[in-house]
Amino acid sequence: MRLLAVHAHPDDESSKGAAMMARYAASGVEVMVATCTGGERGDILNAQMAGVPHAERDLAGLRRLEMANAAKELGIRHRWLGFVDSGLPEGDPLPPLPFGSFATLPLERAAEPLVRLVREFKPQVMISYDENGGYPHPDHIMAHKVAVEAYHAAGDGTKYPAAGEPWTPSKLYYDRAFNPERFRALHYALEEAGLKSPYAARIAAWLEADAEGHQPPMPQHSTTTQIDCGDFFEHRERALLAHRTQIEPGGFFFAVSAELQRKVWPWEDYSLVDSRVPTSLPETDFFAGLR
C-alpha cells in the first residue's frame, strides 16, 4: 500500500495530517509527501529564531533541513517538486504574484513533476487540499489544482507522455484540518475543564457570520473518513517542532494537550472526493476497498 500527500510548503505536512501519516507509516504503508515549493518567501514565525544567522541568511536552506527532520520523525519519504514559493500577497488591491512563482504557472507545467512522481511512486491513495486550499493561500490553491490534475491524468498515456509509464491512483481525498466540528469539540472540552480555549475567537466569528446570514470560509466538503491516530499525536507535535523557523513552542498548535485530544477527538478528518474502487461511507481507512 502506498499513500501520496501533496503539500504546498515545508511545515504544511506537519500541521495537516502528520499523525495520520505517522500511523500509516508505522503500520507498513509506504507514505510519501510531495512538497510543491521550498517556502522561500516565508517569514520567521518563531520569535526564538529571530537573529539566528542561518535563519536570517538562508531561510530556504534551513527549511530544507527542517523538512528532512520532520520527515524522519514521521517515518515518511519526501520529494521536493522544485517550484518557487509565491508568497502571501497583502494589500488592497492585492499586488501581483512574483513572476515565475508556483501559483502563476500554467497548470500543465506545474502538474508535470507531480504526474511524473505519481507514475514513479504508484500510490493507490492521494491526499490534497480542497478548492479553497484549506485556506486561500495562492500556493495552496495551486497545490489543489495540480493534485487533482495528476490524479486524473497520471493514468492516461496520452497526457504528459514524457512523464513515465501511466499509473492510475484509486482514491482521492481532501484534508479537513480546519474541520469546524473538531474545533468546537475541543473548544467545549477546554471550557468544561476550566482551561482557556484558543478557538474562542474563531468560533465567535462563525456564530456572528451565521447570525448575519453570511457563510464564513469553511471546508467545502463534509467528513467521510476519520483516521484514528491519537497514539501518534506526539509524533505530530515533534514534527511540528522540527520546523523551528515556523512553529513556536507553546503556540497555537500546542494549546490542547495530546492527552485531551485523544479523549475528545482522536481522529484526523478527510473527505473522499473520488474513488475508482467500491467503498462504503463513512470510512475509517483510506485503503478500504483496496486491501
Phi and psi in degrees as GROMACS dihedral restraints (atoms count N, CA, C in turn):
[ dihedral_restraints ]
;  ai    aj    ak    al  type     phi  dphi    fc
    3     4     5     6     1  -135.5    20    10
    4     5     6     7     1   138.4    20    10
    6     7     8     9     1  -128.5    20    10
    7     8     9    10     1   133.0    20    10
    9    10    11    12     1  -121.2    20    10
   10    11    12    13     1   121.0    20    10
   12    13    14    15     1  -108.5    20    10
   13    14    15    16     1   130.5    20    10
   15    16    17    18     1  -105.5    20    10
   16    17    18    19     1   122.8    20    10
   18    19    20    21     1  -129.1    20    10
   19    20    21    22     1   157.7    20    10
   21    22    23    24     1   -82.8    20    10
   22    23    24    25     1   -43.4    20    10
   24    25    26    27     1  -136.6    20    10
   25    26    27    28     1   157.4    20    10
   27    28    29    30     1   -62.2    20    10
   28    29    30    31     1   135.4    20    10
   30    31    32    33     1   101.2    20    10
   31    32    33    34     1   -24.7    20    10
   33    34    35    36     1   -60.6    20    10
   34    35    36    37     1   -35.8    20    10
   36    37    38    39     1   -66.8    20    10
   37    38    39    40     1   -25.9    20    10
   39    40    41    42     1   -85.9    20    10
   40    41    42    43     1   -25.4    20    10
   42    43    44    45     1   -93.9    20    10
   43    44    45    46     1    -7.6    20    10
   45    46    47    48     1  -138.6    20    10
   46    47    48    49     1    93.3    20    10
   48    49    50    51     1    93.5    20    10
   49    50    51    52     1    12.9    20    10
   51    52    53    54     1   -66.0    20    10
   52    53    54    55     1   -44.5    20    10
   54    55    56    57     1   -64.9    20    10
   55    56    57    58     1   -38.7    20    10
   57    58    59    60     1   -60.0    20    10
   58    59    60    61     1   -46.3    20    10
   60    61    62    63     1   -65.9    20    10
   61    62    63    64     1   -40.2    20    10
   63    64    65    66     1   -63.0    20    10
   64    65    66    67     1   -39.3    20    10
   66    67    68    69     1   -63.8    20    10
   67    68    69    70     1   -47.5    20    10
   69    70    71    72     1   -67.4    20    10
   70    71    72    73     1   -40.8    20    10
   72    73    74    75     1   -60.4    20    10
   73    74    75    76     1   -40.6    20    10
   75    76    77    78     1   -66.8    20    10
   76    77    78    79     1   -24.7    20    10
   78    79    80    81     1   -87.2    20    10
   79    80    81    82     1    -2.6    20    10
   81    82    83    84     1   105.4    20    10
   82    83    84    85     1    -3.7    20    10
   84    85    86    87     1   -72.7    20    10
   85    86    87    88     1   139.1    20    10
   87    88    89    90     1   -83.7    20    10
   88    89    90    91     1   118.7    20    10
   90    91    92    93     1  -114.7    20    10
   91    92    93    94     1   131.0    20    10
   93    94    95    96     1  -125.6    20    10
   94    95    96    97     1   136.5    20    10
   96    97    98    99     1  -108.5    20    10
   97    98    99   100     1   129.2    20    10
   99   100   101   102     1  -104.7    20    10
  100   101   102   103     1   119.0    20    10
  102   103   104   105     1  -104.3    20    10
  103   104   105   106     1   120.2    20    10
  105   106   107   108     1   -69.8    20    10
  106   107   108   109     1   -40.8    20    10
  108   109   110   111     1  -126.6    20    10
  109   110   111   112     1   168.7    20    10
  111   112   113   114     1   -90.8    20    10
  112   113   114   115     1     1.7    20    10
  114   115   116   117     1    68.4    20    10
  115   116   117   118     1    27.3    20    10
  117   118   119   120     1   -62.8    20    10
  118   119   120   121     1   -30.1    20    10
  120   121   122   123     1   -97.6    20    10
  121   122   123   124     1    15.0    20    10
  123   124   125   126     1   -75.4    20    10
  124   125   126   127     1   175.4    20    10
  126   127   128   129     1  -115.5    20    10
  127   128   129   130     1   165.8    20    10
  129   130   131   132     1   -80.8    20    10
  130   131   132   133     1   110.9    20    10
  132   133   134   135     1  -100.2    20    10
  133   134   135   136     1    -7.9    20    10
  135   136   137   138     1  -102.9    20    10
  136   137   138   139     1   113.0    20    10
  138   139   140   141     1   -58.2    20    10
  139   140   141   142     1   -26.7    20    10
  141   142   143   144     1   -66.9    20    10
  142   143   144   145     1   -18.4    20    10
  144   145   146   147     1   -95.8    20    10
  145   146   147   148     1    -4.2    20    10
  147   148   149   150     1   -62.9    20    10
  148   149   150   151     1   131.0    20    10
  150   151   152   153     1    87.0    20    10
  151   152   153   154     1    -6.4    20    10
  153   154   155   156     1   -70.9    20    10
  154   155   156   157     1   121.3    20    10
  156   157   158   159     1   -53.6    20    10
  157   158   159   160     1   -45.3    20    10
  159   160   161   162     1   -61.4    20    10
  160   161   162   163     1   -40.9    20    10
  162   163   164   165     1   -68.1    20    10
  163   164   165   166     1   -39.3    20    10
  165   166   167   168     1   -73.2    20    10
  166   167   168   169     1   -36.7    20    10
  168   169   170   171     1   -94.6    20    10
  169   170   171   172     1   -27.6    20    10
  171   172   173   174     1  -147.5    20    10
  172   173   174   175     1    67.6    20    10
  174   175   176   177     1   -62.1    20    10
  175   176   177   178     1   -41.9    20    10
  177   178   179   180     1   -61.8    20    10
  178   179   180   181     1   -42.5    20    10
  180   181   182   183     1   -64.7    20    10
  181   182   183   184     1   -40.1    20    10
  183   184   185   186     1   -67.3    20    10
  184   185   186   187     1   -36.9    20    10
  186   187   188   189     1   -66.2    20    10
  187   188   189   190     1   -29.1    20    10
  189   190   191   192     1   -65.7    20    10
  190   191   192   193     1   -41.2    20    10
  192   193   194   195     1   -66.2    20    10
  193   194   195   196     1   -40.1    20    10
  195   196   197   198     1   -61.4    20    10
  196   197   198   199     1   -42.1    20    10
  198   199   200   201     1   -62.9    20    10
  199   200   201   202     1   -41.7    20    10
  201   202   203   204     1   -61.3    20    10
  202   203   204   205     1   -40.4    20    10
  204   205   206   207     1   -68.0    20    10
  205   206   207   208     1   -38.7    20    10
  207   208   209   210     1   -66.4    20    10
  208   209   210   211     1   -42.0    20    10
  210   211   212   213     1   -62.4    20    10
  211   212   213   214     1   -40.0    20    10
  213   214   215   216     1   -63.3    20    10
  214   215   216   217     1   -41.3    20    10
  216   217   218   219     1   -63.0    20    10
  217   218   219   220     1   -36.8    20    10
  219   220   221   222     1   -86.2    20    10
  220   221   222   223     1   -14.2    20    10
  222   223   224   225     1    75.8    20    10
  223   224   225   226     1    31.1    20    10
  225   226   227   228     1  -115.5    20    10
  226   227   228   229     1   163.6    20    10
  228   229   230   231     1   -89.9    20    10
  229   230   231   232     1   161.2    20    10
  231   232   233   234     1  -145.2    20    10
  232   233   234   235     1   144.6    20    10
  234   235   236   237     1  -139.1    20    10
  235   236   237   238     1   129.6    20    10
  237   238   239   240     1   -83.8    20    10
  238   239   240   241     1   132.9    20    10
  240   241   242   243     1   -87.0    20    10
  241   242   243   244     1   -16.6    20    10
  243   244   245   246     1    93.6    20    10
  244   245   246   247     1    12.4    20    10
  246   247   248   249     1   -91.0    20    10
  247   248   249   250     1   163.6    20    10
  249   250   251   252     1   -96.1    20    10
  250   251   252   253     1   131.1    20    10
  252   253   254   255     1   -50.9    20    10
  253   254   255   256     1   134.9    20    10
  255   256   257   258     1   -86.0    20    10
  256   257   258   259     1   -14.3    20    10
  258   259   260   261     1    74.6    20    10
  259   260   261   262     1   166.8    20    10
  261   262   263   264     1  -107.1    20    10
  262   263   264   265     1   104.0    20    10
  264   265   266   267     1   -66.1    20    10
  265   266   267   268     1   145.0    20    10
  267   268   269   270     1  -133.6    20    10
  268   269   270   271     1   151.2    20    10
  270   271   272   273     1   122.1    20    10
  271   272   273   274     1   169.8    20    10
  273   274   275   276     1  -140.0    20    10
  274   275   276   277     1   104.7    20    10
  276   277   278   279     1   -76.4    20    10
  277   278   279   280     1   160.9    20    10
  279   280   281   282     1   -68.3    20    10
  280   281   282   283     1   138.3    20    10
  282   283   284   285     1   -71.7    20    10
  283   284   285   286     1   160.2    20    10
  285   286   287   288     1   -67.5    20    10
  286   287   288   289     1   153.3    20    10
  288   289   290   291     1   -72.8    20    10
  289   290   291   292     1   152.1    20    10
  291   292   293   294     1   -58.9    20    10
  292   293   294   295     1   139.6    20    10
  294   295   296   297     1   -58.0    20    10
  295   296   297   298     1   133.8    20    10
  297   298   299   300     1    81.5    20    10
  298   299   300   301     1    -1.1    20    10
  300   301   302   303     1   -74.5    20    10
  301   302   303   304     1   164.7    20    10
  303   304   305   306     1   -52.3    20    10
  304   305   306   307     1   -48.1    20    10
  306   307   308   309     1   -73.7    20    10
  307   308   309   310     1    -8.8    20    10
  309   310   311   312     1   -94.7    20    10
  310   311   312   313     1    -6.5    20    10
  312   313   314   315     1   -81.0    20    10
  313   314   315   316     1   152.4    20    10
  315   316   317   318     1   -60.2    20    10
  316   317   318   319     1   145.1    20    10
  318   319   320   321     1   -57.3    20    10
  319   320   321   322     1   -42.1    20    10
  321   322   323   324     1   -62.5    20    10
  322   323   324   325     1   -37.7    20    10
  324   325   326   327     1   -71.0    20    10
  325   326   327   328     1   -40.6    20    10
  327   328   329   330     1   -71.8    20    10
  328   329   330   331     1   -29.3    20    10
  330   331   332   333     1   -87.2    20    10
  331   332   333   334     1   -22.5    20    10
  333   334   335   336     1   -59.2    20    10
  334   335   336   337     1   -43.8    20    10
  336   337   338   339     1   -60.6    20    10
  337   338   339   340     1   -34.2    20    10
  339   340   341   342     1   -72.9    20    10
  340   341   342   343     1   -39.3    20    10
  342   343   344   345     1   -58.2    20    10
  343   344   345   346     1   -43.5    20    10
  345   346   347   348     1   -61.5    20    10
  346   347   348   349     1   -42.0    20    10
  348   349   350   351     1   -66.4    20    10
  349   350   351   352     1   -42.0    20    10
  351   352   353   354     1   -59.6    20    10
  352   353   354   355     1   -43.0    20    10
  354   355   356   357     1   -69.7    20    10
  355   356   357   358     1   -28.3    20    10
  357   358   359   360     1   -81.1    20    10
  358   359   360   361     1   -47.4    20    10
  360   361   362   363     1   -80.6    20    10
  361   362   363   364     1   -30.2    20    10
  363   364   365   366     1    60.2    20    10
  364   365   366   367     1    56.4    20    10
  366   367   368   369     1   -76.4    20    10
  367   368   369   370     1   143.0    20    10
  369   370   371   372     1   -80.2    20    10
  370   371   372   373     1   -28.7    20    10
  372   373   374   375     1  -123.2    20    10
  373   374   375   376     1   134.3    20    10
  375   376   377   378     1  -121.8    20    10
  376   377   378   379     1   145.1    20    10
  378   379   380   381     1  -131.7    20    10
  379   380   381   382     1   135.8    20    10
  381   382   383   384     1  -150.5    20    10
  382   383   384   385     1  -163.9    20    10
  384   385   386   387     1   -92.2    20    10
  385   386   387   388     1   166.6    20    10
  387   388   389   390     1   -79.8    20    10
  388   389   390   391     1  -174.0    20    10
  390   391   392   393     1   -61.9    20    10
  391   392   393   394     1   -24.1    20    10
  393   394   395   396     1   -88.6    20    10
  394   395   396   397     1     1.2    20    10
  396   397   398   399     1    74.4    20    10
  397   398   399   400     1    16.8    20    10
  399   400   401   402     1    79.8    20    10
  400   401   402   403     1   -52.5    20    10
  402   403   404   405     1  -145.1    20    10
  403   404   405   406     1   154.1    20    10
  405   406   407   408     1   -78.5    20    10
  406   407   408   409     1    55.7    20    10
  408   409   410   411     1   -81.1    20    10
  409   410   411   412     1   135.2    20    10
  411   412   413   414     1   -56.9    20    10
  412   413   414   415     1   -34.6    20    10
  414   415   416   417     1   -71.8    20    10
  415   416   417   418     1   -31.6    20    10
  417   418   419   420     1   -69.0    20    10
  418   419   420   421     1   -40.5    20    10
  420   421   422   423     1   -65.3    20    10
  421   422   423   424     1   -40.6    20    10
  423   424   425   426     1   -68.3    20    10
  424   425   426   427     1   -36.1    20    10
  426   427   428   429     1   -60.5    20    10
  427   428   429   430     1   -41.3    20    10
  429   430   431   432     1   -58.2    20    10
  430   431   432   433     1   -47.1    20    10
  432   433   434   435     1   -63.6    20    10
  433   434   435   436     1   -43.6    20    10
  435   436   437   438     1   -71.3    20    10
  436   437   438   439     1   -32.2    20    10
  438   439   440   441     1   -65.9    20    10
  439   440   441   442     1   -45.2    20    10
  441   442   443   444     1   -64.5    20    10
  442   443   444   445     1   -42.4    20    10
  444   445   446   447     1   -60.8    20    10
  445   446   447   448     1   -45.9    20    10
  447   448   449   450     1   -66.0    20    10
  448   449   450   451     1   -39.7    20    10
  450   451   452   453     1   -58.7    20    10
  451   452   453   454     1   -43.7    20    10
  453   454   455   456     1   -82.8    20    10
  454   455   456   457     1   -29.1    20    10
  456   457   458   459     1   -94.0    20    10
  457   458   459   460     1   -23.9    20    10
  459   460   461   462     1   -61.8    20    10
  460   461   462   463     1   -29.4    20    10
  462   463   464   465     1   -89.1    20    10
  463   464   465   466     1    -0.9    20    10
  465   466   467   468     1  -102.2    20    10
  466   467   468   469     1   108.4    20    10
  468   469   470   471     1   -66.5    20    10
  469   470   471   472     1   -14.9    20    10
  471   472   473   474     1   -81.7    20    10
  472   473   474   475     1   -12.0    20    10
  474   475   476   477     1  -107.1    20    10
  475   476   477   478     1   140.6    20    10
  477   478   479   480     1    48.2    20    10
  478   479   480   481     1    57.3    20    10
  480   481   482   483     1   -63.8    20    10
  481   482   483   484     1   -20.5    20    10
  483   484   485   486     1   -88.7    20    10
  484   485   486   487     1     3.2    20    10
  486   487   488   489     1  -100.7    20    10
  487   488   489   490     1    19.4    20    10
  489   490   491   492     1   104.2    20    10
  490   491   492   493     1   176.5    20    10
  492   493   494   495     1   -70.6    20    10
  493   494   495   496     1   139.4    20    10
  495   496   497   498     1   -59.2    20    10
  496   497   498   499     1   145.4    20    10
  498   499   500   501     1  -143.4    20    10
  499   500   501   502     1   133.4    20    10
  501   502   503   504     1  -107.5    20    10
  502   503   504   505     1   108.9    20    10
  504   505   506   507     1   -64.4    20    10
  505   506   507   508     1   155.1    20    10
  507   508   509   510     1   -97.3    20    10
  508   509   510   511     1   -30.0    20    10
  510   511   512   513     1  -143.2    20    10
  511   512   513   514     1   142.6    20    10
  513   514   515   516     1  -124.6    20    10
  514   515   516   517     1   128.6    20    10
  516   517   518   519     1  -122.0    20    10
  517   518   519   520     1   151.4    20    10
  519   520   521   522     1  -108.2    20    10
  520   521   522   523     1   138.1    20    10
  522   523   524   525     1   -72.5    20    10
  523   524   525   526     1   143.3    20    10
  525   526   527   528     1  -123.0    20    10
  526   527   528   529     1    51.3    20    10
  528   529   530   531     1   -60.8    20    10
  529   530   531   532     1   -26.2    20    10
  531   532   533   534     1   -99.6    20    10
  532   533   534   535     1    36.1    20    10
  534   535   536   537     1   -63.7    20    10
  535   536   537   538     1   115.9    20    10
  537   538   539   540     1   -61.2    20    10
  538   539   540   541     1   -34.7    20    10
  540   541   542   543     1   -61.9    20    10
  541   542   543   544     1   -39.4    20    10
  543   544   545   546     1   -65.6    20    10
  544   545   546   547     1   -46.0    20    10
  546   547   548   549     1   -59.0    20    10
  547   548   549   550     1   -43.1    20    10
  549   550   551   552     1   -65.3    20    10
  550   551   552   553     1   -43.6    20    10
  552   553   554   555     1   -61.5    20    10
  553   554   555   556     1   -43.8    20    10
  555   556   557   558     1   -68.4    20    10
  556   557   558   559     1   -38.7    20    10
  558   559   560   561     1   -59.4    20    10
  559   560   561   562     1   -49.9    20    10
  561   562   563   564     1   -69.5    20    10
  562   563   564   565     1   -32.0    20    10
  564   565   566   567     1   -65.9    20    10
  565   566   567   568     1   -39.3    20    10
  567   568   569   570     1   -66.4    20    10
  568   569   570   571     1   -43.6    20    10
  570   571   572   573     1   -62.3    20    10
  571   572   573   574     1   -41.8    20    10
  573   574   575   576     1   -63.2    20    10
  574   575   576   577     1   -30.1    20    10
  576   577   578   579     1   -86.0    20    10
  577   578   579   580     1     0.5    20    10
  579   580   581   582     1    75.3    20    10
  580   581   582   583     1    23.9    20    10
  582   583   584   585     1  -108.1    20    10
  583   584   585   586     1   153.4    20    10
  585   586   587   588     1   -73.2    20    10
  586   587   588   589     1   133.8    20    10
  588   589   590   591     1   -98.2    20    10
  589   590   591   592     1   131.2    20    10
  591   592   593   594     1   -77.5    20    10
  592   593   594   595     1    -5.8    20    10
  594   595   596   597     1  -100.1    20    10
  595   596   597   598     1     0.4    20    10
  597   598   599   600     1   -59.6    20    10
  598   599   600   601     1   -46.9    20    10
  600   601   602   603     1   -65.3    20    10
  601   602   603   604     1   -39.6    20    10
  603   604   605   606     1   -63.7    20    10
  604   605   606   607     1   -44.5    20    10
  606   607   608   609     1   -69.0    20    10
  607   608   609   610     1   -37.4    20    10
  609   610   611   612     1   -62.1    20    10
  610   611   612   613     1   -39.3    20    10
  612   613   614   615     1   -65.5    20    10
  613   614   615   616     1   -38.0    20    10
  615   616   617   618     1   -64.2    20    10
  616   617   618   619     1   -44.8    20    10
  618   619   620   621     1   -63.1    20    10
  619   620   621   622     1   -40.7    20    10
  621   622   623   624     1   -64.2    20    10
  622   623   624   625     1   -42.8    20    10
  624   625   626   627     1   -63.2    20    10
  625   626   627   628     1   -40.7    20    10
  627   628   629   630     1   -62.9    20    10
  628   629   630   631     1   -42.7    20    10
  630   631   632   633     1   -64.2    20    10
  631   632   633   634     1   -32.5    20    10
  633   634   635   636     1   -89.6    20    10
  634   635   636   637     1     0.9    20    10
  636   637   638   639     1    79.5    20    10
  637   638   639   640     1    17.5    20    10
  639   640   641   642     1   -99.5    20    10
  640   641   642   643     1   156.4    20    10
  642   643   644   645     1  -104.0    20    10
  643   644   645   646     1   108.5    20    10
  645   646   647   648     1   -68.7    20    10
  646   647   648   649     1   155.9    20    10
  648   649   650   651     1   -63.9    20    10
  649   650   651   652     1   118.4    20    10
  651   652   653   654     1  -140.0    20    10
  652   653   654   655     1   166.3    20    10
  654   655   656   657     1   -56.3    20    10
  655   656   657   658     1   140.5    20    10
  657   658   659   660     1   -88.9    20    10
  658   659   660   661     1    -5.1    20    10
  660   661   662   663     1  -126.4    20    10
  661   662   663   664     1   142.8    20    10
  663   664   665   666     1   -78.4    20    10
  664   665   666   667     1   161.9    20    10
  666   667   668   669     1   -72.1    20    10
  667   668   669   670     1   126.6    20    10
  669   670   671   672     1  -113.5    20    10
  670   671   672   673     1   -21.2    20    10
  672   673   674   675     1  -139.5    20    10
  673   674   675   676     1   123.1    20    10
  675   676   677   678     1  -119.7    20    10
  676   677   678   679     1   123.5    20    10
  678   679   680   681     1  -100.9    20    10
  679   680   681   682     1   117.0    20    10
  681   682   683   684     1   -74.4    20    10
  682   683   684   685     1   109.4    20    10
  684   685   686   687     1  -138.3    20    10
  685   686   687   688     1    26.3    20    10
  687   688   689   690     1   -57.7    20    10
  688   689   690   691     1   -31.4    20    10
  690   691   692   693     1   -68.6    20    10
  691   692   693   694     1    -8.9    20    10
  693   694   695   696     1  -115.1    20    10
  694   695   696   697     1    14.3    20    10
  696   697   698   699     1   -64.0    20    10
  697   698   699   700     1   -33.2    20    10
  699   700   701   702     1   -67.0    20    10
  700   701   702   703     1   -34.0    20    10
  702   703   704   705     1   -61.9    20    10
  703   704   705   706     1   -41.8    20    10
  705   706   707   708     1   -60.9    20    10
  706   707   708   709     1   -43.6    20    10
  708   709   710   711     1   -62.6    20    10
  709   710   711   712     1   -42.7    20    10
  711   712   713   714     1   -68.9    20    10
  712   713   714   715     1   -34.8    20    10
  714   715   716   717     1   -65.9    20    10
  715   716   717   718     1   -40.9    20    10
  717   718   719   720     1   -60.2    20    10
  718   719   720   721     1   -46.2    20    10
  720   721   722   723     1   -66.6    20    10
  721   722   723   724     1   -21.2    20    10
  723   724   725   726     1   -64.2    20    10
  724   725   726   727     1   -26.8    20    10
  726   727   728   729     1   -86.8    20    10
  727   728   729   730     1    71.8    20    10
  729   730   731   732     1   -62.5    20    10
  730   731   732   733     1   -32.5    20    10
  732   733   734   735     1   -76.7    20    10
  733   734   735   736     1   -18.4    20    10
  735   736   737   738     1  -109.1    20    10
  736   737   738   739     1   -26.6    20    10
  738   739   740   741     1  -117.8    20    10
  739   740   741   742     1   123.3    20    10
  741   742   743   744     1   -89.8    20    10
  742   743   744   745     1   122.8    20    10
  744   745   746   747     1   -57.3    20    10
  745   746   747   748     1   135.3    20    10
  747   748   749   750     1    81.6    20    10
  748   749   750   751     1     3.5    20    10
  750   751   752   753     1   -82.9    20    10
  751   752   753   754     1  -159.0    20    10
  753   754   755   756     1   -52.0    20    10
  754   755   756   757     1   -43.5    20    10
  756   757   758   759     1   -68.5    20    10
  757   758   759   760     1   -15.9    20    10
  759   760   761   762     1  -114.2    20    10
  760   761   762   763     1    14.5    20    10
  762   763   764   765     1   -71.1    20    10
  763   764   765   766     1   -23.5    20    10
  765   766   767   768     1  -116.5    20    10
  766   767   768   769     1   126.6    20    10
  768   769   770   771     1   -63.7    20    10
  769   770   771   772     1   151.9    20    10
  771   772   773   774     1   -59.3    20    10
  772   773   774   775     1   -36.3    20    10
  774   775   776   777     1   -63.3    20    10
  775   776   777   778     1   -44.8    20    10
  777   778   779   780     1   -67.6    20    10
  778   779   780   781     1   -39.9    20    10
  780   781   782   783     1   -60.4    20    10
  781   782   783   784     1   -39.7    20    10
  783   784   785   786     1   -62.0    20    10
  784   785   786   787     1   -34.6    20    10
  786   787   788   789     1   -75.0    20    10
  787   788   789   790     1   -37.3    20    10
  789   790   791   792     1   -96.5    20    10
  790   791   792   793     1   -43.0    20    10
  792   793   794   795     1  -150.2    20    10
  793   794   795   796     1    80.9    20    10
  795   796   797   798     1   -83.7    20    10
  796   797   798   799     1    16.6    20    10
  798   799   800   801     1  -115.2    20    10
  799   800   801   802     1   163.9    20    10
  801   802   803   804     1  -115.8    20    10
  802   803   804   805     1   141.8    20    10
  804   805   806   807     1  -111.0    20    10
  805   806   807   808     1   142.5    20    10
  807   808   809   810     1  -145.0    20    10
  808   809   810   811     1   159.6    20    10
  810   811   812   813     1  -114.8    20    10
  811   812   813   814     1   125.5    20    10
  813   814   815   816     1   -78.1    20    10
  814   815   816   817     1   118.4    20    10
  816   817   818   819     1   -99.8    20    10
  817   818   819   820     1   -35.0    20    10
  819   820   821   822     1  -152.1    20    10
  820   821   822   823     1   140.0    20    10
  822   823   824   825     1  -140.0    20    10
  823   824   825   826     1   131.2    20    10
  825   826   827   828     1   -97.9    20    10
  826   827   828   829     1     6.1    20    10
  828   829   830   831     1  -126.7    20    10
  829   830   831   832     1   153.0    20    10
  831   832   833   834     1   -65.4    20    10
  832   833   834   835     1   135.5    20    10
  834   835   836   837     1  -153.5    20    10
  835   836   837   838     1   159.1    20    10
  837   838   839   840     1  -120.1    20    10
  838   839   840   841     1   145.3    20    10
  840   841   842   843     1  -107.4    20    10
  841   842   843   844     1   148.8    20    10
  843   844   845   846     1   -74.6    20    10
  844   845   846   847     1   161.3    20    10
  846   847   848   849     1  -111.8    20    10
  847   848   849   850     1   157.7    20    10
  849   850   851   852     1  -125.1    20    10
  850   851   852   853     1     9.2    20    10
  852   853   854   855     1  -152.2    20    10
  853   854   855   856     1   126.3    20    10
  855   856   857   858     1   -59.1    20    10
  856   857   858   859     1   -28.1    20    10
  858   859   860   861     1   -95.0    20    10
  859   860   861   862     1    15.1    20    10
  861   862   863   864     1   -58.7    20    10
  862   863   864   865     1   129.7    20    10
  864   865   866   867     1    89.6    20    10
  865   866   867   868     1    -5.8    20    10
  867   868   869   870     1  -116.1    20    10
  868   869   870   871     1   -26.1    20    10
